[in-house]
Amino acid sequence: MTRLGFYVHVPFCSVRCGYCDFNTYTASELGGGGSQAEYAGWAVREIESSTALLTGRPVDTVFFGGGTPTLLPVDDLIAMLAAIDRVHGLAPRAEVTTEANPDSVTPDSLARLREGGFDRVSFGMQSAVPAVLRTLDRTHDPERVPAVVEWARAAGFDQVSLDLIYGTPGESADDWQRSLDVALACSPDHISAYSLIVEDGTRLARSVRRGEIPMPDEDDLADKYVQADETLESAGLRWYEVSNWARDEAAECRHNLGYWRSDDWWGVGPGAHSHLAGERWWNVKHPRAYAQRLGAGDTPVADRETLDEETRHTERVLLEVRLREGMPLELADAKAIDAVVADGLGTVGRGRLVLTRRGRLLADHVVRRLLD
């Protein structure tokens, strides 16, 4: 039986970042209904509705994402986690993560989260350079990051992760190195590093279209990925997914590994996606519509699809080839795999194809070749 995870989407932010296209809302955007104050109650109602499909399956991982989950009162986050445990039961040594902005936590709030069952926290650091943070519309003080990591350690969190973004227009190689060095000086267990993507409909995309800032350069992004990989590996963090590095296997994010391995998960909240045995569904996106549906006794599901074998195969190749453990060789044609290896993009061992560093830089290209 595949593992079961719960993702709880908290769609609230104090400020919308210019690059973000996630399903998030500031208080001023919400208008009537779907308020932060009522949100936990609606989420608990959805959790309670999941019993019919998930009876008898303990929950291996829980991930609170957003948005900024820690904008909600600590008691609300604990109440949602407690509902998952009450309805389904958390597996022994379940991993429970919350994302957090550095300016959305205090020593007390982190201590209370740890007491409430959270054992992993992921801080949205993004950069250590004020000018880069301003371009990204991030509002936290970068000097606060080492402090919040110390607070999390003092609170007893088992794992602390930092999220970084590289390739912001105007960011130099020295700027990126500074961010990597500051992050490593915090001694995190895990680092995620993502290239900046200009998403349609965002404020960043509009600025690029007007010529106010340049589009991220692909060669610069590649150079900064190599810079990150060399720096992090030298510091003792090894890659286990193209954009993620961990100090050891215990520090790898088990929840995200569940996505990459096509396990099952239930997504709670507006716009959240779920997957169960090849069936995928997603909720209505707006918090007000989400609350109205649950209040009327209806499902918040907007639509669903059944994944056919071809789609499931494609997704396995797309996701599993990104992992350090590699993709099983039976997922692709032997000639295509041989060509990938011959071009220095992958290696074969123990029945799996594993990407080289150059292969990771060209992962999308590798996937296309494997699926042709």
RAVEN-V337204 format. One record per residue. N is the residue number from 1. RES is the residue in one small letter. PHI is phi in whole degrees, 0 to 359 (* if undefined). NEAR is the number of other ideal C-beta (glycine too) atoms within 12 Angstrom. D_LAST is the distance of its C-alpha to the last C-alpha in whole Angstrom. Layout:
n=N res=RES phi=PHI near=NEAR d_last=D_LAST
n=N res=RES phi=PHI near=NEAR d_last=D_LAST
//
This chain:
n=1 res=m phi=* near=13 d_last=31
n=2 res=t phi=291 near=19 d_last=28
n=3 res=r phi=287 near=26 d_last=30
n=4 res=l phi=243 near=34 d_last=32
n=5 res=g phi=239 near=45 d_last=32
n=6 res=f phi=241 near=47 d_last=34
n=7 res=y phi=249 near=42 d_last=33
n=8 res=v phi=248 near=47 d_last=36
n=9 res=h phi=269 near=42 d_last=35
n=10 res=v phi=251 near=42 d_last=39
n=11 res=p phi=270 near=44 d_last=38
n=12 res=f phi=246 near=39 d_last=41
n=13 res=c phi=224 near=34 d_last=41
n=14 res=s phi=285 near=25 d_last=45
n=15 res=v phi=218 near=26 d_last=43
n=16 res=r phi=275 near=29 d_last=39
n=17 res=c phi=289 near=33 d_last=37
n=18 res=g phi=296 near=29 d_last=36
n=19 res=y phi=267 near=35 d_last=33
n=20 res=c phi=272 near=32 d_last=32
n=21 res=d phi=242 near=19 d_last=30
n=22 res=f phi=290 near=28 d_last=31
n=23 res=n phi=280 near=32 d_last=33
n=24 res=t phi=230 near=34 d_last=36
n=25 res=y phi=216 near=36 d_last=40
n=26 res=t phi=272 near=23 d_last=43
n=27 res=a phi=303 near=23 d_last=46
n=28 res=s phi=289 near=11 d_last=47
n=29 res=e phi=274 near=21 d_last=44
n=30 res=l phi=280 near=25 d_last=45
n=31 res=g phi=65 near=14 d_last=48
n=32 res=g phi=283 near=13 d_last=50
n=33 res=g phi=81 near=22 d_last=48
n=34 res=g phi=62 near=34 d_last=45
n=35 res=s phi=284 near=23 d_last=47
n=36 res=q phi=300 near=33 d_last=47
n=37 res=a phi=297 near=19 d_last=50
n=38 res=e phi=263 near=24 d_last=49
n=39 res=y phi=299 near=40 d_last=45
n=40 res=a phi=302 near=33 d_last=46
n=41 res=g phi=298 near=24 d_last=47
n=42 res=w phi=291 near=40 d_last=45
n=43 res=a phi=297 near=44 d_last=42
n=44 res=v phi=298 near=28 d_last=44
n=45 res=r phi=297 near=29 d_last=45
n=46 res=e phi=294 near=39 d_last=41
n=47 res=i phi=302 near=34 d_last=41
n=48 res=e phi=294 near=22 d_last=43
n=49 res=s phi=282 near=25 d_last=41
n=50 res=s phi=274 near=34 d_last=39
n=51 res=t phi=296 near=19 d_last=41
n=52 res=a phi=299 near=14 d_last=40
n=53 res=l phi=274 near=22 d_last=36
n=54 res=l phi=241 near=27 d_last=37
n=55 res=t phi=303 near=12 d_last=40
n=56 res=g phi=83 near=13 d_last=40
n=57 res=r phi=244 near=28 d_last=37
n=58 res=p phi=294 near=23 d_last=39
n=59 res=v phi=265 near=40 d_last=37
n=60 res=d phi=275 near=31 d_last=35
n=61 res=t phi=219 near=39 d_last=35
n=62 res=v phi=226 near=45 d_last=36
n=63 res=f phi=228 near=43 d_last=35
n=64 res=f phi=263 near=48 d_last=37
n=65 res=g phi=232 near=40 d_last=35
n=66 res=g phi=190 near=41 d_last=35
n=67 res=g phi=62 near=39 d_last=37
n=68 res=t phi=233 near=39 d_last=40
n=69 res=p phi=306 near=46 d_last=41
n=70 res=t phi=282 near=40 d_last=44
n=71 res=l phi=286 near=33 d_last=45
n=72 res=l phi=284 near=39 d_last=46
n=73 res=p phi=302 near=23 d_last=49
n=74 res=v phi=304 near=31 d_last=49
n=75 res=d phi=299 near=18 d_last=50
n=76 res=d phi=292 near=33 d_last=48
n=77 res=l phi=297 near=45 d_last=45
n=78 res=i phi=295 near=31 d_last=47
n=79 res=a phi=296 near=26 d_last=48
n=80 res=m phi=292 near=42 d_last=44
n=81 res=l phi=296 near=41 d_last=43
n=82 res=a phi=297 near=25 d_last=46
n=83 res=a phi=295 near=32 d_last=45
n=84 res=i phi=299 near=41 d_last=42
n=85 res=d phi=294 near=23 d_last=44
n=86 res=r phi=293 near=19 d_last=47
n=87 res=v phi=280 near=30 d_last=44
n=88 res=h phi=243 near=31 d_last=42
n=89 res=g phi=88 near=22 d_last=43
n=90 res=l phi=277 near=27 d_last=41
n=91 res=a phi=295 near=22 d_last=40
n=92 res=p phi=304 near=9 d_last=42
n=93 res=r phi=61 near=16 d_last=41
n=94 res=a phi=300 near=30 d_last=39
n=95 res=e phi=269 near=38 d_last=37
n=96 res=v phi=232 near=40 d_last=39
n=97 res=t phi=246 near=45 d_last=37
n=98 res=t phi=231 near=50 d_last=39
n=99 res=e phi=282 near=40 d_last=37
n=100 res=a phi=203 near=44 d_last=40
n=101 res=n phi=274 near=38 d_last=41
n=102 res=p phi=302 near=38 d_last=44
n=103 res=d phi=266 near=27 d_last=47
n=104 res=s phi=248 near=33 d_last=46
n=105 res=v phi=227 near=40 d_last=48
n=106 res=t phi=226 near=21 d_last=51
n=107 res=p phi=304 near=19 d_last=52
n=108 res=d phi=291 near=15 d_last=54
n=109 res=s phi=295 near=32 d_last=51
n=110 res=l phi=292 near=35 d_last=48
n=111 res=a phi=297 near=21 d_last=51
n=112 res=r phi=289 near=24 d_last=51
n=113 res=l phi=297 near=39 d_last=47
n=114 res=r phi=296 near=31 d_last=48
n=115 res=e phi=296 near=19 d_last=50
n=116 res=g phi=277 near=28 d_last=49
n=117 res=g phi=115 near=32 d_last=46
n=118 res=f phi=280 near=42 d_last=43
n=119 res=d phi=235 near=34 d_last=42
n=120 res=r phi=219 near=40 d_last=40
n=121 res=v phi=227 near=46 d_last=40
n=122 res=s phi=239 near=44 d_last=37
n=123 res=f phi=267 near=45 d_last=39
n=124 res=g phi=278 near=41 d_last=37
n=125 res=m phi=284 near=48 d_last=39
n=126 res=q phi=69 near=42 d_last=36
n=127 res=s phi=200 near=44 d_last=38
n=128 res=a phi=259 near=35 d_last=41
n=129 res=v phi=254 near=33 d_last=42
n=130 res=p phi=307 near=24 d_last=44
n=131 res=a phi=296 near=19 d_last=43
n=132 res=v phi=292 near=33 d_last=39
n=133 res=l phi=299 near=35 d_last=40
n=134 res=r phi=296 near=22 d_last=42
n=135 res=t phi=299 near=30 d_last=39
n=136 res=l phi=277 near=41 d_last=37
n=137 res=d phi=64 near=25 d_last=40
n=138 res=r phi=275 near=38 d_last=41
n=139 res=t phi=254 near=24 d_last=44
n=140 res=h phi=280 near=31 d_last=45
n=141 res=d phi=279 near=19 d_last=47
n=142 res=p phi=299 near=34 d_last=45
n=143 res=e phi=288 near=18 d_last=48
n=144 res=r phi=280 near=28 d_last=48
n=145 res=v phi=301 near=37 d_last=45
n=146 res=p phi=303 near=26 d_last=46
n=147 res=a phi=293 near=23 d_last=49
n=148 res=v phi=292 near=37 d_last=47
n=149 res=v phi=295 near=35 d_last=45
n=150 res=e phi=298 near=22 d_last=49
n=151 res=w phi=298 near=29 d_last=50
n=152 res=a phi=296 near=40 d_last=47
n=153 res=r phi=298 near=23 d_last=48
n=154 res=a phi=297 near=17 d_last=51
n=155 res=a phi=286 near=30 d_last=50
n=156 res=g phi=98 near=22 d_last=48
n=157 res=f phi=297 near=36 d_last=45
n=158 res=d phi=289 near=25 d_last=43
n=159 res=q phi=225 near=36 d_last=40
n=160 res=v phi=235 near=42 d_last=40
n=161 res=s phi=239 near=42 d_last=37
n=162 res=l phi=237 near=45 d_last=36
n=163 res=d phi=259 near=35 d_last=34
n=164 res=l phi=234 near=51 d_last=33
n=165 res=i phi=234 near=43 d_last=32
n=166 res=y phi=238 near=45 d_last=31
n=167 res=g phi=95 near=40 d_last=30
n=168 res=t phi=298 near=42 d_last=33
n=169 res=p phi=308 near=29 d_last=35
n=170 res=g phi=94 near=24 d_last=38
n=171 res=e phi=280 near=38 d_last=37
n=172 res=s phi=274 near=21 d_last=37
n=173 res=a phi=298 near=22 d_last=36
n=174 res=d phi=293 near=15 d_last=40
n=175 res=d phi=300 near=31 d_last=39
n=176 res=w phi=295 near=36 d_last=36
n=177 res=q phi=296 near=25 d_last=38
n=178 res=r phi=298 near=26 d_last=41
n=179 res=s phi=297 near=42 d_last=39
n=180 res=l phi=297 near=39 d_last=37
n=181 res=d phi=293 near=24 d_last=41
n=182 res=v phi=295 near=30 d_last=42
n=183 res=a phi=299 near=41 d_last=40
n=184 res=l phi=293 near=32 d_last=40
n=185 res=a phi=296 near=20 d_last=44
n=186 res=c phi=279 near=33 d_last=44
n=187 res=s phi=54 near=23 d_last=42
n=188 res=p phi=288 near=40 d_last=40
n=189 res=d phi=277 near=36 d_last=38
n=190 res=h phi=206 near=47 d_last=35
n=191 res=i phi=226 near=47 d_last=33
n=192 res=s phi=253 near=36 d_last=30
n=193 res=a phi=228 near=39 d_last=29
n=194 res=y phi=242 near=30 d_last=27
n=195 res=s phi=287 near=33 d_last=26
n=196 res=l phi=292 near=38 d_last=28
n=197 res=i phi=245 near=23 d_last=26
n=198 res=v phi=273 near=29 d_last=28
n=199 res=e phi=268 near=18 d_last=27
n=200 res=d phi=304 near=13 d_last=28
n=201 res=g phi=88 near=16 d_last=31
n=202 res=t phi=268 near=23 d_last=33
n=203 res=r phi=296 near=24 d_last=36
n=204 res=l phi=298 near=32 d_last=34
n=205 res=a phi=298 near=22 d_last=32
n=206 res=r phi=293 near=17 d_last=35
n=207 res=s phi=294 near=22 d_last=37
n=208 res=v phi=295 near=24 d_last=34
n=209 res=r phi=298 near=16 d_last=34
n=210 res=r phi=278 near=12 d_last=37
n=211 res=g phi=80 near=10 d_last=37
n=212 res=e phi=284 near=16 d_last=39
n=213 res=i phi=221 near=27 d_last=37
n=214 res=p phi=280 near=21 d_last=34
n=215 res=m phi=292 near=21 d_last=30
n=216 res=p phi=306 near=30 d_last=29
n=217 res=d phi=271 near=20 d_last=28
n=218 res=e phi=297 near=19 d_last=24
n=219 res=d phi=294 near=14 d_last=26
n=220 res=d phi=296 near=25 d_last=29
n=221 res=l phi=298 near=29 d_last=26
n=222 res=a phi=296 near=22 d_last=25
n=223 res=d phi=299 near=23 d_last=28
n=224 res=k phi=286 near=36 d_last=30
n=225 res=y phi=295 near=36 d_last=27
n=226 res=v phi=299 near=26 d_last=28
n=227 res=q phi=301 near=32 d_last=31
n=228 res=a phi=294 near=40 d_last=31
n=229 res=d phi=297 near=31 d_last=29
n=230 res=e phi=295 near=19 d_last=32
n=231 res=t phi=293 near=30 d_last=35
n=232 res=l phi=290 near=35 d_last=34
n=233 res=e phi=298 near=22 d_last=33
n=234 res=s phi=295 near=15 d_last=36
n=235 res=a phi=271 near=23 d_last=38
n=236 res=g phi=97 near=18 d_last=37
n=237 res=l phi=259 near=32 d_last=34
n=238 res=r phi=250 near=22 d_last=31
n=239 res=w phi=288 near=34 d_last=27
n=240 res=y phi=232 near=34 d_last=26
n=241 res=e phi=212 near=34 d_last=23
n=242 res=v phi=314 near=34 d_last=22
n=243 res=s phi=250 near=32 d_last=25
n=244 res=n phi=223 near=38 d_last=27
n=245 res=w phi=230 near=40 d_last=30
n=246 res=a phi=223 near=33 d_last=33
n=247 res=r phi=291 near=26 d_last=36
n=248 res=d phi=199 near=14 d_last=35
n=249 res=e phi=299 near=16 d_last=33
n=250 res=a phi=296 near=17 d_last=36
n=251 res=a phi=271 near=32 d_last=35
n=252 res=e phi=294 near=34 d_last=31
n=253 res=c phi=283 near=37 d_last=31
n=254 res=r phi=295 near=37 d_last=31
n=255 res=h phi=297 near=38 d_last=30
n=256 res=n phi=293 near=34 d_last=27
n=257 res=l phi=301 near=32 d_last=26
n=258 res=g phi=299 near=32 d_last=26
n=259 res=y phi=296 near=33 d_last=24
n=260 res=w phi=292 near=32 d_last=21
n=261 res=r phi=261 near=30 d_last=22
n=262 res=s phi=63 near=30 d_last=22
n=263 res=d phi=287 near=31 d_last=25
n=264 res=d phi=265 near=31 d_last=28
n=265 res=w phi=207 near=41 d_last=29
n=266 res=w phi=249 near=44 d_last=32
n=267 res=g phi=262 near=39 d_last=32
n=268 res=v phi=257 near=46 d_last=36
n=269 res=g phi=114 near=47 d_last=37
n=270 res=p phi=299 near=40 d_last=36
n=271 res=g phi=75 near=33 d_last=32
n=272 res=a phi=290 near=39 d_last=31
n=273 res=h phi=257 near=29 d_last=28
n=274 res=s phi=230 near=38 d_last=28
n=275 res=h phi=215 near=34 d_last=26
n=276 res=l phi=214 near=27 d_last=28
n=277 res=a phi=52 near=20 d_last=26
n=278 res=g phi=85 near=23 d_last=23
n=279 res=e phi=255 near=22 d_last=25
n=280 res=r phi=238 near=28 d_last=25
n=281 res=w phi=215 near=27 d_last=28
n=282 res=w phi=214 near=27 d_last=29
n=283 res=n phi=273 near=37 d_last=33
n=284 res=v phi=303 near=29 d_last=35
n=285 res=k phi=274 near=26 d_last=35
n=286 res=h phi=274 near=25 d_last=38
n=287 res=p phi=304 near=40 d_last=41
n=288 res=r phi=292 near=25 d_last=43
n=289 res=a phi=296 near=28 d_last=41
n=290 res=y phi=300 near=41 d_last=40
n=291 res=a phi=294 near=32 d_last=44
n=292 res=q phi=296 near=20 d_last=45
n=293 res=r phi=296 near=26 d_last=43
n=294 res=l phi=294 near=32 d_last=44
n=295 res=g phi=295 near=18 d_last=47
n=296 res=a phi=272 near=13 d_last=47
n=297 res=g phi=81 near=11 d_last=46
n=298 res=d phi=262 near=18 d_last=43
n=299 res=t phi=284 near=22 d_last=39
n=300 res=p phi=278 near=40 d_last=38
n=301 res=v phi=293 near=30 d_last=34
n=302 res=a phi=273 near=24 d_last=33
n=303 res=d phi=195 near=17 d_last=30
n=304 res=r phi=209 near=20 d_last=28
n=305 res=e phi=211 near=17 d_last=24
n=306 res=t phi=258 near=15 d_last=23
n=307 res=l phi=281 near=20 d_last=20
n=308 res=d phi=282 near=13 d_last=18
n=309 res=e phi=298 near=11 d_last=16
n=310 res=e phi=296 near=12 d_last=13
n=311 res=t phi=295 near=19 d_last=14
n=312 res=r phi=295 near=22 d_last=16
n=313 res=h phi=296 near=24 d_last=13
n=314 res=t phi=302 near=22 d_last=11
n=315 res=e phi=293 near=26 d_last=14
n=316 res=r phi=297 near=29 d_last=15
n=317 res=v phi=298 near=36 d_last=12
n=318 res=l phi=302 near=26 d_last=13
n=319 res=l phi=269 near=28 d_last=16
n=320 res=e phi=287 near=36 d_last=17
n=321 res=v phi=292 near=42 d_last=15
n=322 res=r phi=281 near=35 d_last=18
n=323 res=l phi=269 near=32 d_last=20
n=324 res=r phi=297 near=33 d_last=23
n=325 res=e phi=290 near=25 d_last=23
n=326 res=g phi=88 near=34 d_last=19
n=327 res=m phi=259 near=40 d_last=16
n=328 res=p phi=304 near=22 d_last=17
n=329 res=l phi=298 near=27 d_last=15
n=330 res=e phi=291 near=16 d_last=15
n=331 res=l phi=280 near=27 d_last=12
n=332 res=a phi=219 near=33 d_last=9
n=333 res=d phi=294 near=18 d_last=9
n=334 res=a phi=300 near=15 d_last=12
n=335 res=k phi=293 near=14 d_last=11
n=336 res=a phi=294 near=26 d_last=8
n=337 res=i phi=295 near=35 d_last=11
n=338 res=d phi=301 near=19 d_last=14
n=339 res=a phi=293 near=23 d_last=12
n=340 res=v phi=297 near=37 d_last=12
n=341 res=v phi=293 near=28 d_last=16
n=342 res=a phi=299 near=16 d_last=17
n=343 res=d phi=274 near=19 d_last=16
n=344 res=g phi=75 near=17 d_last=19
n=345 res=l phi=264 near=31 d_last=16
n=346 res=g phi=200 near=36 d_last=17
n=347 res=t phi=230 near=24 d_last=19
n=348 res=v phi=243 near=24 d_last=19
n=349 res=g phi=191 near=15 d_last=22
n=350 res=r phi=55 near=12 d_last=24
n=351 res=g phi=76 near=14 d_last=21
n=352 res=r phi=223 near=23 d_last=19
n=353 res=l phi=261 near=39 d_last=16
n=354 res=v phi=242 near=33 d_last=18
n=355 res=l phi=288 near=38 d_last=18
n=356 res=t phi=283 near=27 d_last=20
n=357 res=r phi=300 near=25 d_last=22
n=358 res=r phi=297 near=21 d_last=20
n=359 res=g phi=296 near=35 d_last=17
n=360 res=r phi=295 near=35 d_last=19
n=361 res=l phi=296 near=27 d_last=19
n=362 res=l phi=245 near=26 d_last=16
n=363 res=a phi=302 near=35 d_last=14
n=364 res=d phi=297 near=21 d_last=12
n=365 res=h phi=297 near=21 d_last=11
n=366 res=v phi=299 near=36 d_last=10
n=367 res=v phi=301 near=32 d_last=9
n=368 res=r phi=300 near=19 d_last=6
n=369 res=r phi=292 near=27 d_last=5
n=370 res=l phi=289 near=38 d_last=6
n=371 res=l phi=266 near=24 d_last=4
n=372 res=d phi=295 near=16 d_last=0
//
